[in-house]
Amino acid sequence: MKPFLLNYYDDYESRQIINNNNDPFNGNDDTSSMWLFASATTALIGYQSLCHMLAASMGEVAACLVRVPTEVVKAKLQTSNNPSPKLWETVQAVFQERHGGSLLTNVTGGLYRGYGITLFREIPFAMIQFPLYEQLKLMIASWQYGDAVSPLQAAACGSLSGAIAGALTTPLDVLKTRLQLGQDKDNVPYKGVRDVFTRTVNNEGYGALWRGLQPRVFWISIGGFVFFGAYETARSCIQPVLG
């Protein structure tokens, strides 16, 4: 699903198992101890979520250096008037584009068109998906009295968290796709994210920002199930070997 993001997976292995033998609340009426434990647990969860969000954001910045040119070329191939567009010719055409006049455009052409809006989509996506994924795993572990989450359960958590994140970031995906195409259906070039948003809403209404919601959620949920399931399976197999 997101092979470029493996570097920001925190090695979240330690689980606190609460049972009758080590439950700090069991047989203890000390209110201050209860409050301290609850506060520490809340702070730990908040810290872990913050780490996941920051790591996800940094991973996306690096991953988009590869993903954006690929998506730009793919979008051009999919919308080409040529019935049999050639990959290399499309790459050359995109590289020769000089819309915007910025220093980056003069060097890379249109290959990185939409890099900013892609980050604007991917960073919120990752900041929703990964903390939610980890919290879902913690919830399942607590329901199992601290037993580790199985790869199948982790895959379900990845699928659900990805579906939610994908749905909430659909408008950003629509803006990103249209900006990377470079022009509207009448071949009028876009001038930036604000121009894409304004023209889309004025010409098609706010509903246009949610186009593609169902297929986006569908494919991301499937991808999340496969990716996180494979990731957790591989990790469970490798950890005993590495110690």
C-alpha positions as CSV (number, residue, x, y, z in Angstrom):
1,M,0.0,0.0,0.0
2,K,2.7,2.5,1.1
3,P,6.1,0.9,0.8
4,F,7.8,4.2,1.1
5,L,6.5,4.6,4.7
6,L,8.1,1.7,6.4
7,N,10.8,3.9,7.8
8,Y,8.4,5.6,10.1
9,Y,6.9,2.6,11.8
10,D,7.8,2.8,15.4
11,D,8.8,-0.5,17.0
12,Y,5.7,-0.6,19.2
13,E,6.2,-3.9,20.9
14,S,5.7,-3.4,24.6
15,R,2.2,-4.0,25.8
16,Q,1.1,-3.5,29.4
17,I,-0.8,-6.5,30.5
18,I,-3.3,-5.6,33.3
19,N,-4.6,-8.5,35.3
20,N,-5.5,-9.3,38.8
21,N,-1.9,-9.7,39.8
22,N,-0.5,-6.5,38.5
23,D,-3.5,-4.2,38.3
24,P,-2.6,-1.1,40.3
25,F,-6.3,-0.5,41.0
26,N,-6.8,-4.0,42.5
27,G,-7.2,-3.7,46.3
28,N,-5.9,-0.1,46.3
29,D,-8.1,2.7,47.4
30,D,-5.4,5.3,47.1
31,T,-7.1,8.0,44.9
32,S,-3.8,9.7,44.2
33,S,-2.2,6.5,42.9
34,M,-5.2,5.9,40.7
35,W,-5.1,9.4,39.3
36,L,-1.3,9.2,38.7
37,F,-1.6,5.9,36.8
38,A,-4.5,7.2,34.7
39,S,-2.6,10.4,33.9
40,A,0.6,8.5,33.0
41,T,-1.3,6.2,30.7
42,T,-3.1,9.1,29.0
43,A,0.2,10.9,28.5
44,L,1.9,7.8,27.1
45,I,-0.8,7.2,24.6
46,G,-0.7,10.9,23.6
47,Y,3.1,10.8,23.2
48,Q,3.0,7.6,21.1
49,S,0.3,9.1,18.8
50,L,2.4,12.3,18.4
51,C,5.5,10.2,17.5
52,H,3.4,8.3,14.9
53,M,2.1,11.5,13.4
54,L,5.5,13.1,13.2
55,A,7.2,10.0,11.8
56,A,4.4,9.6,9.2
57,S,4.8,13.2,8.1
58,M,8.5,12.9,7.6
59,G,8.1,9.6,5.8
60,E,5.6,11.2,3.4
61,V,7.9,14.1,2.6
62,A,10.5,11.6,1.4
63,A,8.1,9.2,-0.3
64,C,6.5,12.0,-2.3
65,L,9.8,12.7,-4.0
66,V,9.2,9.5,-5.9
67,R,5.4,9.3,-5.8
68,V,4.6,12.7,-7.3
69,P,6.5,12.3,-10.7
70,T,5.0,8.9,-11.0
71,E,1.5,10.1,-10.5
72,V,2.0,13.1,-12.8
73,V,3.1,10.8,-15.7
74,K,0.3,8.3,-14.9
75,A,-2.4,11.0,-15.0
76,K,-1.0,12.3,-18.3
77,L,-1.1,8.8,-19.8
78,Q,-4.7,8.2,-18.6
79,T,-6.0,11.4,-20.0
80,S,-4.0,11.5,-23.3
81,N,-6.0,12.0,-26.5
82,N,-3.5,9.6,-28.1
83,P,-5.1,6.1,-28.1
84,S,-1.7,4.5,-27.6
85,P,0.4,7.0,-25.6
86,K,4.1,6.1,-25.1
87,L,5.6,6.3,-21.6
88,W,8.9,7.9,-22.6
89,E,7.3,10.5,-24.9
90,T,4.9,11.4,-22.1
91,V,7.8,11.8,-19.6
92,Q,9.6,14.1,-22.1
93,A,6.5,16.2,-22.7
94,V,6.0,16.6,-18.9
95,F,9.6,17.5,-18.4
96,Q,9.4,20.2,-21.1
97,E,6.4,21.9,-19.4
98,R,7.3,25.3,-17.9
99,H,4.0,26.4,-16.3
100,G,4.6,28.7,-13.3
101,G,8.1,29.9,-14.0
102,S,9.5,28.8,-10.6
103,L,13.1,27.6,-10.2
104,L,12.0,24.1,-9.6
105,T,9.8,24.2,-12.7
106,N,12.7,25.4,-14.8
107,V,14.7,22.4,-13.7
108,T,12.2,19.5,-13.5
109,G,9.4,20.8,-15.8
110,G,6.0,19.5,-14.7
111,L,7.3,16.4,-13.0
112,Y,6.8,17.9,-9.5
113,R,3.6,19.7,-10.3
114,G,1.3,19.2,-7.3
115,Y,4.1,18.2,-4.9
116,G,2.8,20.7,-2.3
117,I,-0.8,19.6,-2.7
118,T,0.2,15.9,-2.6
119,L,1.9,16.6,0.8
120,F,-1.2,18.5,1.8
121,R,-3.2,15.3,1.1
122,E,-0.7,12.6,2.3
123,I,0.4,14.2,5.6
124,P,-3.2,14.5,6.9
125,F,-3.9,11.0,5.6
126,A,-0.9,9.5,7.4
127,M,-1.6,11.6,10.6
128,I,-5.1,10.1,10.7
129,Q,-4.3,6.5,9.6
130,F,-1.3,5.5,11.7
131,P,-2.3,6.8,15.1
132,L,-5.8,5.3,14.5
133,Y,-4.2,2.0,13.4
134,E,-2.1,1.9,16.6
135,Q,-5.1,2.8,18.8
136,L,-7.2,0.1,17.2
137,K,-4.5,-2.5,17.9
138,L,-4.4,-1.3,21.5
139,M,-8.1,-1.6,21.9
140,I,-8.1,-5.2,20.5
141,A,-5.2,-6.1,22.8
142,S,-7.1,-4.8,25.8
143,W,-10.2,-6.8,24.8
144,Q,-7.9,-9.9,24.8
145,Y,-6.5,-9.1,28.2
146,G,-3.2,-8.0,26.8
147,D,-2.6,-10.8,24.3
148,A,-0.7,-9.6,21.2
149,V,-2.7,-8.6,18.1
150,S,-2.6,-11.3,15.4
151,P,-1.5,-10.3,11.8
152,L,-5.1,-10.9,10.7
153,Q,-6.4,-8.5,13.4
154,A,-3.8,-6.0,12.5
155,A,-4.8,-6.2,8.8
156,A,-8.4,-5.4,9.8
157,C,-7.2,-2.4,11.8
158,G,-5.1,-1.2,8.9
159,S,-8.1,-1.6,6.5
160,L,-10.5,0.3,8.8
161,S,-8.0,3.1,9.6
162,G,-7.1,3.5,5.9
163,A,-10.8,3.7,4.9
164,I,-11.5,6.4,7.4
165,A,-8.4,8.4,6.5
166,G,-9.1,8.0,2.8
167,A,-12.7,9.1,3.1
168,L,-11.7,12.3,5.1
169,T,-9.0,13.3,2.6
170,T,-11.0,12.7,-0.6
171,P,-11.4,16.5,-1.3
172,L,-7.6,16.9,-1.1
173,D,-7.2,14.0,-3.5
174,V,-9.6,15.6,-6.0
175,L,-7.7,18.9,-5.8
176,K,-4.3,17.2,-6.1
177,T,-5.4,15.2,-9.2
178,R,-6.8,18.2,-11.0
179,L,-3.8,20.3,-10.3
180,Q,-1.4,17.6,-11.5
181,L,-3.3,17.4,-14.8
182,G,-2.4,21.1,-15.2
183,Q,-5.6,22.2,-17.0
184,D,-9.4,21.7,-16.9
185,K,-11.5,20.0,-19.6
186,D,-11.5,23.2,-21.7
187,N,-7.7,23.2,-21.7
188,V,-7.5,26.3,-19.5
189,P,-4.3,25.9,-17.3
190,Y,-4.7,26.0,-13.5
191,K,-2.8,28.7,-11.6
192,G,-2.6,26.9,-8.3
193,V,-4.5,25.1,-5.6
194,R,-6.8,28.0,-4.8
195,D,-7.6,28.4,-8.5
196,V,-8.4,24.6,-8.7
197,F,-10.7,24.8,-5.7
198,T,-12.5,28.0,-6.8
199,R,-13.2,26.8,-10.4
200,T,-14.2,23.3,-9.2
201,V,-16.7,24.7,-6.7
202,N,-18.1,27.4,-9.0
203,N,-18.5,25.2,-12.0
204,E,-19.5,21.9,-10.4
205,G,-20.5,22.6,-6.8
206,Y,-19.0,21.3,-3.6
207,G,-20.1,17.7,-4.4
208,A,-17.4,17.6,-7.0
209,L,-14.8,17.6,-4.2
210,W,-16.1,14.2,-3.1
211,R,-16.0,12.5,-6.5
212,G,-14.3,9.1,-6.4
213,L,-15.1,8.6,-2.7
214,Q,-16.3,5.1,-3.0
215,P,-13.5,3.7,-5.2
216,R,-10.9,5.5,-3.1
217,V,-12.2,4.1,0.2
218,F,-12.6,0.7,-1.4
219,W,-9.1,0.4,-2.8
220,I,-7.4,2.0,0.2
221,S,-9.2,-0.4,2.6
222,I,-8.1,-3.4,0.6
223,G,-4.6,-2.1,0.3
224,G,-4.4,-1.4,4.0
225,F,-5.6,-5.0,4.8
226,V,-2.9,-6.5,2.6
227,F,-0.1,-4.2,3.5
228,F,-0.6,-4.1,7.3
229,G,-1.3,-7.9,7.3
230,A,1.9,-8.6,5.4
231,Y,3.9,-6.2,7.5
232,E,2.8,-7.7,10.8
233,T,3.3,-11.2,9.5
234,A,6.8,-10.4,8.3
235,R,7.6,-8.7,11.6
236,S,6.3,-11.6,13.7
237,C,8.5,-14.0,11.6
238,I,11.7,-11.8,11.7
239,Q,11.7,-10.7,15.3
240,P,12.4,-14.2,16.8
241,V,15.4,-14.5,14.4
242,L,16.8,-11.0,15.2
243,G,16.0,-11.4,18.9
